Amino acid sequence: MQPSFKKIISVFVFTFCVCFVHAQNAPIIHLEKITIARDAYGVPHIFAPTDPEVAYGLAWAHAEDDFTTIQTLLLSGKGKLSTYLGKKGAPVDFVVGLLNARAVVDEQIGSMDPKFISLIKGYLMGLEAYAKAHPSEVLNKNVFPVSVEDYLATTVFSVAVFCGVDKALPKILDGTIPHLPGFTGEGSNTFAIHASKSTTGENMLVINAHQPIEGATAFYEAHLQSEEGWNILGGLFPGAPLIFHGVTPNLAWAHTVNFQDKIDIYQLQTDKEHPGFYKVDDEWLPLEKRRIKLSIKGIPFPVYRTVYNTIYGPTVATPKGKYFAMRLPSLMDAGALQQWYAMNRATNFTSFKKALTQNHLPMFNIMYADNKDTIFYISNGKMPYRNPDTAYHWNSTLPGNTRQTLWTKFKPLSDLPQQLNPASGYLFNTNHSPFLATDEKYNLDPKKYDVNDGYETYHNNRSRRAKDLIDMQEKISYDDLKRIKFDRSLPTKILFPYGYNADSMFLIDENKYPNLASIISTLKSWDHAAVAESKGAAIYNLAYYLVPKVMKKRKEDKLTLDEALIVYQQINDYLLQNFGRTDIVLGDLQKLVRGDESWPQGGMPDVLAAVMSEPYMNGTRKMNSGDAYINLVRFPKDGSLPHIETVNTFGASMHKESAHFADQREMYQKQILKPMTLDKNEVLKKAEKIYHPQ
C-alpha cells in the first residue's frame, strides 16, 4: 500500500535536524543504555532507564520496520504529503491546511506536562537519528526536521479524522474532495469478564482492533519498559511514541470506535450584497480568509486553495457558492497523546480513571480490566454542552446564523455513559450502543443521557452474536472467551449494512426462477457461518456489497422482492463472468494478500472475526481491514504478571525480505495466539536479537 521509491537527502540536513532538536531542551539520551530485544516474531521490546529513552528506542525499532509509513504521517502533519504522493496526497494537505491544527498546538503546548513533552522529544530524536544513519530511506527533503509542534499537529489532525472529518468534508463539498487515503477505521471488539463470571476467578480482557491491515492506521505491536515504572505491551499506530491500547502488570484496556456526535456542521447565511461576510444574530461578521499552498509532486508550480475561519470553526465554500463550517472538540484540544501517556503510566483503577478525567481524548470506547477484580466501560468522548432547544437537529446541518448553536464548554467525564463492575459479571462493545453493554437487567437507561450527544442506540450483528454466546455460559473460561472472540457466524436474525432490511433475499421461491435456483437455495440453506469453505458465505458476501448499491436511490430501507432478484442476477452474472461457475466457496472469492502471495480468507463484515474487503483481481476480493491486532489478557488470582497472548495479521516488518514480513500470517488465519510477557528477564533470555539503536 505504500509507494516503493525512495530519495536521498544530504547529511547536512540531518546534522541540522539533530542540532535543531537538541536546541529545544532535549532529554539526555544514552544510546548504550537503550536495549532493543527482538523476540522470535520480531516484536520489539524496548528497555531503557527513562521514558524518553524508551521512546527513542521505539522510534528506532519502528523505523527499522516501517519508516516509510511513519514519514508519510510526518509529512501529513506538515501539509506536505503531496510532495511525496503527488495528487493522491493533495486532499490530505488541503484538509490539514483547512483544520489548521497547528494553531491549537501553539496555543496549548506551554501548558502541557513537561514529562510528556520530553517523551515526544525523545521519540523525535530517535526518528531523526535513524534518518541520519539511513539517508537513502528518507522520502524527501520535507520530512525533517520535525519540531514538537509539527508532531503534535499531526496527532490533532489524525484524531480529527477519526472524529468524522474524512466523511463530513466529501459530503459538504459535493464529492469534489475524496475520502482521505489511509485514515480509516470503524471497527473493533472488546470483552471484559469479571472474576465472578470466569471459571477460574480471573479478570479477563479481549483487546481486538478491527483496523486496516496495512498503512497509516494498521496496528504495530511493541513492549515498552523503563526504570521509571513504564511497562506496557500492546498496539500503536505508525508514528506513535506510546501504546494506544494494551496491558501493564496491573491493568489492561481496549479501544473500539464509537459513534456519538463528534462533529457539528453549520450552514452560514451569506448574500451577494455582503461579499466576504456572514450573518450571525443580525450582525455581519467578516469571513477570515486563508490561502493554503499545496506543493504537489509532478506539478511545477504551487497550487493555492482558499479556506476560511468563522466563529464556528474551519469553513469552506462549496462549488455552488454556499459556506459550511465544522466544529469539532478534537480541534480544540491538543492533549490526546498526553492523556494516552497518563493511561500508559497508570498503576491501578484510581490512577487510570484520573487519566481519563483529563478529558483530552475526544473519541473511542474504553474497556478496562485489572488484577483487583475491577472491570469498567465508558463511551468516552469530549462532549459539548449543546443547546437543548428541540428546534435544533444536532445530528443534521445546523443554522450558522445564530450563537444559539455555538457551544463552548464541555461535559465532565461523569456525564458520559459508563459502568463499573455490573452484577452480570461482564461488559462488551462491538461498536454498538453503550446502553446495551451487558445483561439487560443491568444496562444503562438511555433516557438519563442527553439525546443531543447522539449516542448509538442499536445492536449490530457482532453485538447480537456476542451477547448470545456470552449468555449461553453461566461462567466463562478462557477457552470460551477465545471461542467467542474468534467466532465467524452471523446471528440468527441478520442485520444488513446501513440499516437495510434484506430479508427478501431469503424469501424468494427458487422454484420460480430456475436460472437462479442454485444460488438462491445455497443462500437460503446457509448456516450463517463465514468460513472459507462455505458456498453460502460466498453468496452472502457478494450480496453484502451489492444490496446498498441496488437500494441507493430509494428512501425506504427494505429490499423488495424485485430488488432481491436483481441482486441474485448480479451475483449470478458476476460468478459466471469471473469464475465460470456459481458454486464457489468463500475462500475462492476472498483472499488475504501479502506481497505477491495470497491465501483463502474466512470471515466477512460484521462477524466477530470481521473481514472487510475490496475488489482485487480476476473477480476476487482482497481483505483490507477487519480483525487485526488481537491481545487476550488474564490476571492471575495470585497477583503475578498477567498471562498475555497476541497475534497480528502479518508480522512486525513491512519489508518483503524480512523473516517477519508475514510470519504471523498462518497463526492469524488459523486463529492461534502467541504467548507474550512483560517480564524483562524472560524477554532477554529468549530474544533472538539484542542491540542498541546506533
C-alpha positions as CSV (number, residue, x, y, z in Angstrom):
1,M,0.0,0.0,0.0
2,Q,3.0,2.3,0.5
3,P,4.8,3.8,-2.5
4,S,8.1,1.9,-3.1
5,F,10.5,4.6,-4.4
6,K,12.9,6.5,-2.1
7,K,15.1,9.6,-2.4
8,I,18.4,10.5,-0.9
9,I,18.8,13.6,1.3
10,S,22.1,15.2,2.2
11,V,23.9,14.6,5.5
12,F,24.0,18.4,6.0
13,V,20.2,18.4,6.5
14,F,20.4,15.7,9.1
15,T,23.1,17.5,11.0
16,F,20.8,20.5,11.2
17,C,17.9,18.3,12.3
18,V,19.7,16.8,15.3
19,C,21.0,20.2,16.3
20,F,17.5,21.6,16.0
21,V,16.0,19.1,18.3
22,H,18.8,19.4,20.8
23,A,18.4,23.1,20.9
24,Q,15.0,22.7,22.4
25,N,16.0,21.4,25.8
26,A,16.0,17.9,24.6
27,P,16.3,15.0,27.1
28,I,19.7,13.3,27.6
29,I,19.8,10.1,25.7
30,H,22.3,7.3,26.5
31,L,22.2,5.1,23.5
32,E,24.3,2.4,25.2
33,K,21.6,2.1,27.9
34,I,18.7,1.6,25.4
35,T,18.1,-2.1,24.7
36,I,16.0,-3.3,21.8
37,A,15.2,-7.0,22.2
38,R,13.5,-8.7,19.2
39,D,11.6,-11.8,20.1
40,A,11.0,-14.8,17.9
41,Y,8.4,-12.8,15.9
42,G,10.5,-9.7,15.6
43,V,8.3,-7.8,18.0
44,P,10.5,-5.1,19.7
45,H,10.8,-5.0,23.4
46,I,12.4,-1.7,24.4
47,F,14.2,-1.3,27.7
48,A,15.9,1.9,29.0
49,P,16.4,3.9,32.2
50,T,14.0,6.7,31.3
51,D,10.7,7.1,29.3
52,P,12.2,9.4,26.7
53,E,15.0,6.9,26.1
54,V,12.4,4.2,25.6
55,A,10.5,6.4,23.2
56,Y,13.8,6.9,21.3
57,G,14.3,3.2,21.1
58,L,10.7,2.7,19.9
59,A,11.2,5.2,17.2
60,W,14.4,3.5,16.0
61,A,12.8,0.0,16.1
62,H,9.6,1.0,14.3
63,A,11.6,2.9,11.7
64,E,13.6,-0.3,11.0
65,D,10.3,-2.0,10.3
66,D,8.2,0.7,8.6
67,F,10.0,4.0,8.1
68,T,8.0,4.9,5.0
69,T,4.6,4.9,6.7
70,I,6.0,6.9,9.7
71,Q,7.3,9.5,7.3
72,T,4.1,9.8,5.5
73,L,2.4,10.7,8.8
74,L,5.0,13.3,9.5
75,L,4.5,14.8,6.0
76,S,0.8,14.8,6.6
77,G,1.1,16.9,9.7
78,K,3.1,19.5,7.8
79,G,0.7,19.6,4.9
80,K,3.4,18.2,2.7
81,L,2.2,14.8,1.8
82,S,1.6,15.7,-1.8
83,T,5.3,16.5,-2.2
84,Y,5.7,12.7,-1.9
85,L,2.5,11.1,-3.1
86,G,1.6,13.7,-5.7
87,K,-2.1,14.3,-6.4
88,K,-3.1,11.4,-4.1
89,G,-1.7,13.3,-1.1
90,A,-3.3,16.7,-2.1
91,P,-6.7,16.0,-0.3
92,V,-4.8,15.3,3.0
93,D,-2.7,18.5,2.6
94,F,-5.9,20.5,1.9
95,V,-7.6,19.2,5.0
96,V,-4.6,19.8,7.2
97,G,-4.5,23.4,6.0
98,L,-8.2,23.8,6.5
99,L,-8.2,22.4,10.0
100,N,-5.1,24.4,11.0
101,A,-4.3,22.0,13.8
102,R,-1.0,23.8,14.4
103,A,-2.9,26.8,15.9
104,V,-4.3,24.8,18.8
105,V,-0.9,23.2,19.4
106,D,0.8,26.6,19.6
107,E,-1.8,27.8,22.0
108,Q,-1.7,24.9,24.4
109,I,1.8,23.5,24.2
110,G,3.0,25.8,27.0
111,S,0.6,24.2,29.5
112,M,1.4,20.6,28.7
113,D,3.1,18.2,31.1
114,P,6.9,18.7,30.7
115,K,7.4,14.9,31.1
116,F,5.2,14.3,28.2
117,I,7.0,16.9,26.1
118,S,10.3,15.2,27.0
119,L,8.8,11.9,25.8
120,I,7.9,13.4,22.4
121,K,11.4,14.9,22.1
122,G,13.0,11.6,22.8
123,Y,10.8,10.0,20.2
124,L,11.6,12.6,17.5
125,M,15.3,12.3,18.3
126,G,15.1,8.6,17.7
127,L,13.4,9.1,14.3
128,E,15.9,11.8,13.2
129,A,18.9,9.7,14.3
130,Y,17.6,6.8,12.3
131,A,17.1,9.1,9.3
132,K,20.7,10.4,9.6
133,A,22.0,6.8,9.8
134,H,19.9,5.7,6.8
135,P,19.7,8.7,4.4
136,S,18.7,6.6,1.4
137,E,15.4,5.7,3.2
138,V,14.3,9.3,3.6
139,L,11.3,10.1,1.3
140,N,12.2,13.7,0.6
141,K,13.6,16.9,2.0
142,N,10.3,17.9,3.6
143,V,10.2,15.2,6.2
144,F,12.9,16.5,8.5
145,P,13.4,18.5,10.7
146,V,10.3,17.8,12.8
147,S,9.5,20.1,15.7
148,V,7.4,19.0,18.7
149,E,4.7,21.4,17.4
150,D,4.8,19.8,13.9
151,Y,4.4,16.4,15.5
152,L,1.6,17.3,17.8
153,A,-0.3,19.0,14.9
154,T,-0.1,15.6,13.1
155,T,-1.8,13.9,16.1
156,V,-4.5,16.6,16.3
157,F,-5.2,16.2,12.6
158,S,-5.3,12.3,12.9
159,V,-7.7,12.5,15.8
160,A,-9.9,14.9,14.0
161,V,-10.1,12.5,11.1
162,F,-11.1,9.7,13.5
163,C,-13.9,12.1,14.7
164,G,-15.5,12.3,11.3
165,V,-13.8,14.9,9.2
166,D,-13.0,12.3,6.5
167,K,-16.7,11.7,6.0
168,A,-18.1,15.2,6.5
169,L,-15.9,17.1,4.0
170,P,-16.7,15.0,0.9
171,K,-20.4,15.5,1.7
172,I,-20.1,19.2,2.2
173,L,-18.0,19.7,-0.9
174,D,-20.4,17.6,-3.1
175,G,-17.8,14.9,-3.6
176,T,-15.2,17.3,-5.0
177,I,-12.8,16.2,-2.4
178,P,-12.4,12.4,-2.0
179,H,-12.2,10.5,1.3
180,L,-8.8,10.8,2.8
181,P,-6.4,7.9,1.9
182,G,-5.1,5.7,4.7
183,F,-7.0,7.2,7.7
184,T,-9.8,4.8,8.3
185,G,-11.2,2.5,11.0
186,E,-14.6,1.9,12.3
187,G,-14.5,-1.4,14.0
188,S,-13.2,-3.5,16.9
189,N,-14.4,-5.8,19.6
190,T,-13.7,-5.8,23.3
191,F,-14.9,-8.0,26.2
192,A,-14.3,-7.7,29.9
193,I,-15.1,-10.7,32.1
194,H,-15.2,-10.1,35.8
195,A,-13.6,-12.7,38.2
196,S,-17.2,-13.6,39.4
197,K,-18.1,-14.6,35.8
198,S,-14.9,-16.5,35.0
199,T,-14.4,-20.2,35.7
200,T,-11.0,-19.5,37.3
201,G,-11.9,-16.4,39.2
202,E,-9.6,-14.3,37.0
203,N,-10.5,-11.0,35.4
204,M,-10.1,-11.3,31.6
205,L,-10.0,-8.8,28.7
206,V,-10.1,-9.1,25.0
207,I,-8.3,-6.3,23.0
208,N,-9.4,-6.8,19.4
209,A,-8.8,-4.0,16.9
210,H,-10.7,-4.0,13.6
211,Q,-8.4,-1.7,11.6
212,P,-6.8,-1.6,8.1
213,I,-4.3,-4.3,8.0
214,E,-1.6,-2.2,6.3
215,G,-1.0,1.6,6.2
216,A,-1.3,4.6,8.4
217,T,-3.8,3.1,10.9
218,A,-2.6,-0.5,11.0
219,F,-1.5,-1.6,14.4
220,Y,2.1,-2.3,15.3
221,E,3.0,-4.4,18.4
222,A,5.6,-3.3,20.9
223,H,6.6,-3.7,24.5
224,L,7.9,-0.6,26.3
225,Q,9.6,-0.7,29.7
226,S,11.6,2.0,31.6
227,E,13.1,2.1,35.0
228,E,10.7,4.9,35.8
229,G,7.8,2.5,36.1
230,W,6.5,2.4,32.5
231,N,5.8,-1.2,31.4
232,I,3.2,-1.9,28.8
233,L,2.7,-4.2,25.8
234,G,0.1,-3.5,23.1
235,G,-0.7,-1.9,19.8
236,L,0.2,1.5,18.4
237,F,-0.1,3.2,15.0
238,P,2.9,4.2,12.9
239,G,4.4,7.4,14.3
240,A,3.1,6.9,17.9
241,P,5.5,7.2,20.9
242,L,3.4,5.1,23.2
243,I,0.8,2.3,23.3
244,F,-2.8,3.1,22.3
245,H,-4.3,0.1,24.0
246,G,-2.6,-2.8,25.8
247,V,-1.7,-4.4,29.1
248,T,0.6,-3.4,32.0
249,P,1.5,-5.5,35.0
250,N,-1.7,-4.4,36.8
251,L,-4.3,-3.5,34.3
252,A,-5.3,-3.5,30.6
253,W,-7.6,-1.6,28.4
254,A,-9.0,-1.8,24.9
255,H,-10.5,0.8,22.4
256,T,-13.3,0.5,20.0
257,V,-14.6,3.2,17.7
258,N,-17.8,4.9,19.0
259,F,-20.2,7.0,17.0
260,Q,-21.6,9.6,19.3
261,D,-21.9,13.1,17.7
262,K,-18.3,14.3,17.5
263,I,-18.8,17.0,14.8
264,D,-21.3,19.7,14.0
265,I,-21.8,21.2,10.6
266,Y,-23.2,24.7,10.2
267,Q,-24.5,26.4,7.0
268,L,-23.7,30.1,7.1
269,Q,-26.0,32.8,6.0
270,T,-24.5,34.9,3.2
271,D,-25.7,37.0,0.3
272,K,-24.4,38.9,-2.7
273,E,-25.0,42.3,-1.0
274,H,-22.4,41.4,1.7
275,P,-19.5,39.7,-0.1
276,G,-16.9,38.3,2.3
277,F,-19.3,38.4,5.3
278,Y,-21.7,36.1,7.0
279,K,-24.7,37.0,9.2
280,V,-25.0,36.0,12.9
281,D,-27.7,37.4,15.1
282,D,-28.3,40.4,12.9
283,E,-24.6,41.2,12.7
284,W,-22.5,40.8,9.6
285,L,-19.1,39.2,10.5
286,P,-16.1,39.0,8.2
287,L,-15.1,35.7,6.7
288,E,-11.5,35.3,7.8
289,K,-9.8,34.2,4.6
290,R,-6.7,31.9,4.5
291,R,-4.8,30.6,1.5
292,I,-3.4,27.1,1.5
293,K,-0.3,26.4,-0.5
294,L,-0.1,22.9,-2.0
295,S,3.2,21.7,-3.4
296,I,2.2,18.7,-5.5
297,K,4.8,16.4,-6.9
298,G,4.6,16.4,-10.6
299,I,3.1,19.9,-10.8
300,P,5.9,22.5,-11.4
301,F,4.1,25.4,-9.7
302,P,2.3,25.7,-6.3
303,V,-1.5,25.3,-6.2
304,Y,-3.4,27.6,-3.9
305,R,-6.8,26.9,-2.3
306,T,-8.8,29.4,-0.2
307,V,-10.4,28.4,3.1
308,Y,-12.0,30.4,5.9
309,N,-12.3,30.7,9.6
310,T,-15.6,31.7,11.4
311,I,-16.8,31.7,14.9
312,Y,-18.0,28.2,14.4
313,G,-14.7,26.8,13.1
314,P,-12.9,25.9,9.9
315,T,-15.1,26.9,6.9
316,V,-15.2,26.0,3.2
317,A,-17.1,27.3,0.2
318,T,-18.9,24.7,-1.9
319,P,-18.8,24.6,-5.7
320,K,-22.3,26.1,-5.5
321,G,-21.1,29.1,-3.5
322,K,-22.5,28.0,-0.1
323,Y,-20.5,28.2,3.0
324,F,-20.3,25.5,5.6
325,A,-18.3,25.4,8.9
326,M,-17.2,22.5,11.0
327,R,-16.9,22.5,14.8
328,L,-15.1,19.7,16.5
329,P,-14.0,19.2,20.1
330,S,-10.9,17.4,18.7
331,L,-9.7,20.6,17.1
332,M,-9.9,22.5,20.4
333,D,-7.6,20.2,22.4
334,A,-4.1,19.1,21.5
335,G,-3.7,16.8,24.5
336,A,-4.9,13.4,23.3
337,L,-1.4,11.8,23.3
338,Q,-0.7,13.3,26.7
339,Q,-3.8,11.5,28.1
340,W,-2.7,8.3,26.5
341,Y,0.7,8.7,28.2
342,A,-1.1,9.0,31.6
343,M,-3.1,5.9,30.8
344,N,0.1,4.1,29.9
345,R,1.6,5.1,33.2
346,A,-1.4,4.2,35.3
347,T,-0.9,1.5,38.0
348,N,-4.4,0.9,39.3
349,F,-8.0,1.9,38.5
350,T,-7.8,5.1,40.5
351,S,-4.8,6.4,38.5
352,F,-6.4,5.2,35.3
353,K,-9.7,7.0,36.0
354,K,-7.7,10.1,36.9
355,A,-6.0,9.9,33.5
356,L,-9.4,9.8,31.8
357,T,-10.6,12.9,33.7
358,Q,-8.1,14.9,31.7
359,N,-10.8,14.7,29.0
360,H,-8.4,15.3,26.2
361,L,-9.3,12.2,24.2
362,P,-12.4,13.0,22.1
363,M,-13.3,9.5,21.0
364,F,-13.2,5.8,21.5
365,N,-15.0,3.4,23.8
366,I,-12.7,2.3,26.6
367,M,-13.0,-1.2,28.1
368,Y,-10.9,-1.9,31.2
369,A,-9.9,-4.8,33.4
370,D,-7.3,-5.2,36.2
371,N,-5.8,-7.6,38.7
372,K,-8.0,-6.2,41.5
373,D,-11.4,-7.6,40.3
374,T,-12.4,-4.4,38.5
375,I,-13.9,-4.1,35.1
376,F,-15.1,-0.9,33.6
377,Y,-16.6,0.5,30.4
378,I,-17.1,4.1,29.2
379,S,-18.3,5.5,25.9
380,N,-15.5,8.1,26.0
381,G,-15.7,11.5,24.3
382,K,-15.2,15.2,24.6
383,M,-18.9,16.1,24.6
384,P,-20.0,19.7,24.4
385,Y,-23.0,21.3,26.2
386,R,-25.3,21.8,23.3
387,N,-28.4,24.0,23.4
388,P,-31.3,21.7,24.4
389,D,-33.8,23.6,22.2
390,T,-35.6,21.0,20.3
391,A,-35.7,23.2,17.2
392,Y,-32.0,22.3,16.6
393,H,-31.2,19.0,15.0
394,W,-27.7,18.4,16.1
395,N,-27.3,15.3,14.0
396,S,-28.0,17.3,10.9
397,T,-26.9,20.6,9.4
398,L,-27.3,23.4,11.8
399,P,-28.1,27.1,11.3
400,G,-24.9,29.1,11.2
401,N,-26.6,32.4,11.7
402,T,-27.1,32.3,15.5
403,R,-24.9,31.9,18.6
404,Q,-27.6,29.7,20.0
405,T,-25.9,26.8,18.1
406,L,-22.4,27.9,19.2
407,W,-21.2,25.7,22.1
408,T,-18.0,26.5,24.0
409,K,-18.0,24.2,27.1
410,F,-17.6,20.5,27.7
411,K,-19.2,17.9,30.0
412,P,-17.2,16.2,32.7
413,L,-16.3,12.5,32.5
414,S,-19.0,11.7,35.0
415,D,-21.7,12.7,32.4
416,L,-20.6,10.0,29.9
417,P,-22.2,6.5,29.8
418,Q,-20.1,4.2,31.9
419,Q,-20.4,1.1,34.0
420,L,-18.3,-0.3,36.8
421,N,-18.4,-4.0,37.9
422,P,-22.0,-4.8,36.8
423,A,-23.7,-7.7,38.7
424,S,-23.9,-9.6,35.4
425,G,-20.1,-10.0,35.5
426,Y,-19.3,-8.9,32.0
427,L,-19.1,-5.8,29.7
428,F,-18.7,-5.8,26.0
429,N,-18.6,-3.5,23.0
430,T,-18.6,-4.1,19.3
431,N,-19.2,-0.5,18.1
432,H,-22.8,-0.8,19.2
433,S,-24.8,1.1,21.8
434,P,-23.3,2.0,25.2
435,F,-26.8,1.3,26.6
436,L,-26.5,-2.4,25.5
437,A,-23.2,-3.2,27.1
438,T,-24.2,-6.1,29.4
439,D,-27.1,-8.2,30.6
440,E,-30.5,-6.4,30.0
441,K,-31.1,-6.1,33.7
442,Y,-28.0,-4.0,34.3
443,N,-27.9,-1.9,31.1
444,L,-27.9,1.9,31.4
445,D,-31.0,3.8,30.7
446,P,-30.6,6.0,27.6
447,K,-33.2,8.4,28.9
448,K,-30.8,9.6,31.5
449,Y,-28.4,10.9,28.9
450,D,-28.5,13.9,26.7
451,V,-30.1,13.0,23.4
452,N,-28.1,15.7,21.7
453,D,-24.9,13.7,22.4
454,G,-26.0,11.3,19.7
455,Y,-25.1,8.1,21.3
456,E,-25.8,4.8,19.4
457,T,-28.9,3.0,20.5
458,Y,-28.7,-0.1,18.3
459,H,-27.2,-3.5,18.1
460,N,-25.2,-4.8,15.2
461,N,-24.6,-8.3,14.1
462,R,-21.5,-8.7,16.2
463,S,-23.1,-7.5,19.4
464,R,-26.1,-9.7,19.0
465,R,-23.9,-12.7,18.3
466,A,-21.5,-11.9,21.2
467,K,-24.4,-11.4,23.6
468,D,-25.9,-14.8,22.6
469,L,-22.6,-16.6,23.1
470,I,-21.8,-15.0,26.4
471,D,-25.3,-15.6,27.8
472,M,-25.0,-19.3,26.9
473,Q,-22.4,-19.7,29.7
474,E,-23.1,-19.3,33.4
475,K,-19.3,-19.0,33.8
476,I,-16.8,-18.2,31.1
477,S,-13.5,-20.0,30.8
478,Y,-10.5,-18.6,28.9
479,D,-11.1,-21.1,26.1
480,D,-14.8,-19.9,25.9
481,L,-13.5,-16.3,25.6
482,K,-11.2,-17.3,22.7
483,R,-14.1,-19.2,21.0
484,I,-16.3,-16.1,21.3
485,K,-13.6,-13.7,20.0
486,F,-12.8,-15.9,17.0
487,D,-16.4,-16.7,16.1
488,R,-17.3,-16.2,12.4
489,S,-21.0,-16.7,12.4
490,L,-23.8,-14.1,12.0
491,P,-26.7,-14.2,14.4
492,T,-30.0,-15.9,13.6
493,K,-31.5,-12.6,12.6
494,I,-29.1,-10.9,10.2
495,L,-28.8,-7.1,10.0
496,F,-27.7,-5.9,6.6
497,P,-25.3,-2.9,6.3
498,Y,-26.5,0.7,6.8
499,G,-29.8,-0.5,8.3
500,Y,-31.1,-2.1,5.2
501,N,-33.7,-4.8,5.7
502,A,-32.7,-7.5,3.2
503,D,-34.9,-10.3,4.4
504,S,-36.3,-10.6,0.9
505,M,-33.1,-12.3,-0.1
506,F,-34.3,-15.3,2.0
507,L,-38.0,-15.2,1.0
508,I,-37.8,-15.8,-2.8
509,D,-39.1,-19.2,-4.0
510,E,-36.2,-20.6,-6.0
511,N,-38.5,-22.9,-7.9
512,K,-40.0,-19.9,-9.8
513,Y,-36.6,-18.8,-11.1
514,P,-34.7,-21.9,-12.4
515,N,-31.8,-19.9,-13.8
516,L,-31.1,-18.5,-10.3
517,A,-32.3,-21.5,-8.2
518,S,-28.9,-22.8,-7.4
519,I,-27.6,-19.6,-5.7
520,I,-30.9,-18.8,-4.1
521,S,-31.1,-22.2,-2.4
522,T,-27.5,-22.0,-1.5
523,L,-28.0,-18.8,0.4
524,K,-31.3,-19.9,2.0
525,S,-29.7,-23.1,3.3
526,W,-26.6,-21.3,4.6
527,D,-25.9,-21.8,8.3
528,H,-24.6,-18.2,8.7
529,A,-21.0,-19.3,9.2
530,A,-18.5,-17.2,7.4
531,V,-15.9,-19.9,7.0
532,A,-13.6,-20.1,4.0
533,E,-15.2,-23.5,2.9
534,S,-18.8,-22.1,2.8
535,K,-20.7,-21.7,-0.5
536,G,-23.5,-19.8,1.2
537,A,-20.9,-17.4,2.7
538,A,-19.6,-16.5,-0.8
539,I,-23.1,-15.6,-2.0
540,Y,-23.9,-13.5,1.1
541,N,-20.5,-11.7,0.9
542,L,-21.3,-10.6,-2.6
543,A,-24.9,-9.6,-1.6
544,Y,-23.5,-7.6,1.3
545,Y,-21.7,-5.2,-1.1
546,L,-24.5,-5.3,-3.8
547,V,-27.6,-4.6,-1.7
548,P,-26.7,-1.0,-0.8
549,K,-25.9,-0.2,-4.5
550,V,-29.2,-1.6,-5.6
551,M,-31.1,0.4,-2.9
552,K,-29.0,3.6,-3.0
553,K,-31.7,5.7,-4.9
554,R,-34.5,4.7,-2.6
555,K,-35.6,6.2,0.7
556,E,-37.2,3.1,2.1
557,D,-34.9,0.7,3.9
558,K,-36.5,-2.6,2.9
559,L,-35.3,-4.6,-0.1
560,T,-38.2,-5.5,-2.3
561,L,-38.6,-9.0,-3.9
562,D,-37.8,-7.4,-7.3
563,E,-34.7,-5.8,-6.0
564,A,-33.6,-9.1,-4.4
565,L,-33.9,-10.8,-7.8
566,I,-31.7,-8.0,-9.2
567,V,-29.1,-8.8,-6.6
568,Y,-29.3,-12.5,-7.3
569,Q,-29.0,-11.9,-11.0
570,Q,-25.9,-9.7,-10.5
571,I,-24.3,-12.3,-8.2
572,N,-25.0,-15.0,-10.8
573,D,-23.6,-12.9,-13.7
574,Y,-20.5,-11.9,-11.6
575,L,-19.7,-15.5,-10.7
576,L,-20.1,-16.8,-14.2
577,Q,-18.1,-14.0,-15.7
578,N,-15.2,-14.3,-13.2
579,F,-15.2,-17.9,-12.1
580,G,-17.1,-19.7,-14.8
581,R,-19.4,-21.3,-12.2
582,T,-21.7,-20.4,-9.4
583,D,-20.8,-22.9,-6.7
584,I,-17.6,-21.3,-5.4
585,V,-16.7,-21.1,-1.7
586,L,-15.9,-18.0,0.3
587,G,-12.1,-18.8,0.1
588,D,-12.3,-18.8,-3.7
589,L,-13.7,-15.2,-3.6
590,Q,-12.0,-13.7,-0.6
591,K,-8.2,-13.5,-0.2
592,L,-5.7,-12.4,2.4
593,V,-2.8,-10.8,0.4
594,R,0.7,-10.0,1.5
595,G,3.3,-9.0,-1.1
596,D,3.0,-11.4,-4.0
597,E,1.2,-14.2,-2.2
598,S,-2.5,-14.7,-1.4
599,W,-4.5,-17.2,0.7
600,P,-8.2,-18.1,1.1
601,Q,-9.6,-16.0,3.9
602,G,-12.7,-16.7,6.0
603,G,-14.8,-14.0,7.8
604,M,-16.8,-11.2,6.5
605,P,-18.1,-7.7,7.6
606,D,-19.8,-7.6,11.0
607,V,-18.9,-11.1,12.2
608,L,-16.8,-11.1,15.4
609,A,-13.7,-12.2,13.4
610,A,-14.6,-9.5,10.9
611,V,-13.2,-9.1,7.4
612,M,-13.8,-6.1,5.1
613,S,-12.6,-6.4,1.5
614,E,-12.1,-4.6,-1.7
615,P,-12.0,-5.7,-5.4
616,Y,-8.7,-7.4,-6.2
617,M,-8.1,-9.4,-9.3
618,N,-9.9,-11.9,-11.5
619,G,-13.1,-11.3,-9.6
620,T,-11.6,-12.0,-6.2
621,R,-11.8,-9.6,-3.2
622,K,-8.8,-8.6,-1.1
623,M,-9.1,-8.2,2.7
624,N,-8.2,-4.6,3.5
625,S,-9.4,-4.2,7.1
626,G,-11.1,-6.1,9.9
627,D,-9.9,-8.5,12.5
628,A,-6.4,-7.2,13.1
629,Y,-4.3,-6.9,16.2
630,I,-5.6,-9.3,18.9
631,N,-4.5,-9.3,22.5
632,L,-6.1,-11.6,25.2
633,V,-5.3,-11.0,28.9
634,R,-5.8,-12.9,32.1
635,F,-5.0,-11.6,35.5
636,P,-4.0,-14.5,37.9
637,K,-5.5,-14.5,41.3
638,D,-2.1,-14.7,42.9
639,G,-1.2,-11.2,41.7
640,S,1.6,-12.4,39.4
641,L,2.1,-10.8,36.0
642,P,-0.8,-11.2,33.6
643,H,-1.0,-14.0,31.1
644,I,-0.9,-12.5,27.6
645,E,-1.5,-14.0,24.2
646,T,-1.5,-11.9,21.0
647,V,-1.4,-12.1,17.2
648,N,-1.1,-9.6,14.4
649,T,-2.4,-10.1,10.9
650,F,1.0,-10.4,9.2
651,G,4.2,-9.6,11.1
652,A,6.3,-6.9,12.6
653,S,8.1,-5.7,9.4
654,M,6.9,-4.1,6.2
655,H,10.0,-5.2,4.3
656,K,9.3,-8.2,2.0
657,E,12.8,-9.6,2.6
658,S,12.3,-9.7,6.3
659,A,11.6,-13.0,8.1
660,H,8.9,-11.1,9.9
661,F,7.0,-9.8,6.9
662,A,4.3,-12.5,7.2
663,D,5.5,-14.9,9.9
664,Q,2.3,-14.4,12.0
665,R,0.0,-14.8,8.9
666,E,-0.5,-18.6,9.3
667,M,-1.3,-18.3,13.0
668,Y,-3.7,-15.4,12.3
669,Q,-5.6,-17.4,9.7
670,K,-5.7,-20.5,12.0
671,Q,-6.8,-18.3,14.9
672,I,-3.8,-19.2,17.0
673,L,-2.2,-16.8,19.5
674,K,1.5,-16.5,20.6
675,P,2.4,-16.1,24.3
676,M,3.9,-12.7,25.3
677,T,5.3,-11.4,28.5
678,L,6.0,-8.2,30.5
679,D,8.9,-9.9,32.3
680,K,12.2,-8.3,31.1
681,N,14.4,-11.2,32.2
682,E,12.2,-13.7,30.3
683,V,12.3,-11.5,27.2
684,L,16.1,-11.1,27.2
685,K,16.6,-14.8,27.9
686,K,14.5,-15.8,24.8
687,A,15.3,-12.9,22.5
688,E,16.6,-13.7,19.0
689,K,18.4,-10.4,18.7
690,I,19.5,-7.8,21.3
691,Y,21.1,-4.5,20.3
692,H,21.3,-0.7,20.8
693,P,19.9,1.9,18.4
694,Q,23.2,3.1,16.9
